[in-house]
């Protein structure tokens, strides 16, 4: 059992972590389904994490004037449709650029597979973009959020 001082220290550390996380959110690109990744998923994809959503990996590169965020996860087709609807994504038949030059290389981000999937996209018409691909065969979603 922890003494009173250790309990107070633990509470202060936890509260400090929450404050820091709001200013500098953590992304765990090397491990799936961490508390950080689940939190970032909910924040960025703006949907509730249902039991079908698992193997959540994410990454951010928010240094400099541009930022990009990558998410890969398993989900069913219903959840995928919810993501498409929530973000007003439409089938992208015009833009053949998948943004691979801005994306980073991870085992969980399969560019070769993504290249063969239907891309959905949204843009503010200026410099903010969202791309999404869904692999129905493997029930895997890839979400890329970036600005220029």
Secondary structure in CASP SS format (residue, H / E / C, confidence):
PFRMAT SS
TARGET T0000
AUTHOR 0000-0000-0000
METHOD secondary structure of the structure
MODEL  1
X C 1.00
X C 1.00
X C 1.00
X H 1.00
X H 1.00
X H 1.00
X H 1.00
X H 1.00
X H 1.00
X H 1.00
X H 1.00
X H 1.00
X H 1.00
X H 1.00
X H 1.00
X H 1.00
X H 1.00
X H 1.00
X H 1.00
X H 1.00
X H 1.00
X H 1.00
X H 1.00
X C 1.00
X C 1.00
X C 1.00
X C 1.00
X C 1.00
X C 1.00
X C 1.00
X C 1.00
X C 1.00
X C 1.00
X C 1.00
X H 1.00
X H 1.00
X H 1.00
X H 1.00
X H 1.00
X H 1.00
X H 1.00
X H 1.00
X H 1.00
X H 1.00
X H 1.00
X C 1.00
X C 1.00
X C 1.00
X C 1.00
X C 1.00
X C 1.00
X C 1.00
X C 1.00
X E 1.00
X E 1.00
X E 1.00
X E 1.00
X E 1.00
X E 1.00
X E 1.00
X E 1.00
X C 1.00
X C 1.00
X C 1.00
X C 1.00
X C 1.00
X E 1.00
X E 1.00
X E 1.00
X E 1.00
X E 1.00
X E 1.00
X E 1.00
X E 1.00
X C 1.00
X C 1.00
X H 1.00
X H 1.00
X H 1.00
X H 1.00
X H 1.00
X H 1.00
X H 1.00
X H 1.00
X H 1.00
X H 1.00
X C 1.00
X C 1.00
X C 1.00
X E 1.00
X E 1.00
X C 1.00
X C 1.00
X C 1.00
X C 1.00
X C 1.00
X C 1.00
X C 1.00
X C 1.00
X C 1.00
X C 1.00
X C 1.00
X C 1.00
X C 1.00
X C 1.00
X E 1.00
X C 1.00
X C 1.00
X E 1.00
X C 1.00
X H 1.00
X H 1.00
X H 1.00
X H 1.00
X C 1.00
X C 1.00
X C 1.00
X C 1.00
X E 1.00
X E 1.00
X E 1.00
X E 1.00
X E 1.00
X C 1.00
X C 1.00
X C 1.00
X C 1.00
X E 1.00
X E 1.00
X E 1.00
X E 1.00
X E 1.00
X E 1.00
X E 1.00
X E 1.00
X C 1.00
X C 1.00
X C 1.00
X C 1.00
X E 1.00
X E 1.00
X E 1.00
X E 1.00
X E 1.00
X E 1.00
X E 1.00
X E 1.00
X C 1.00
END
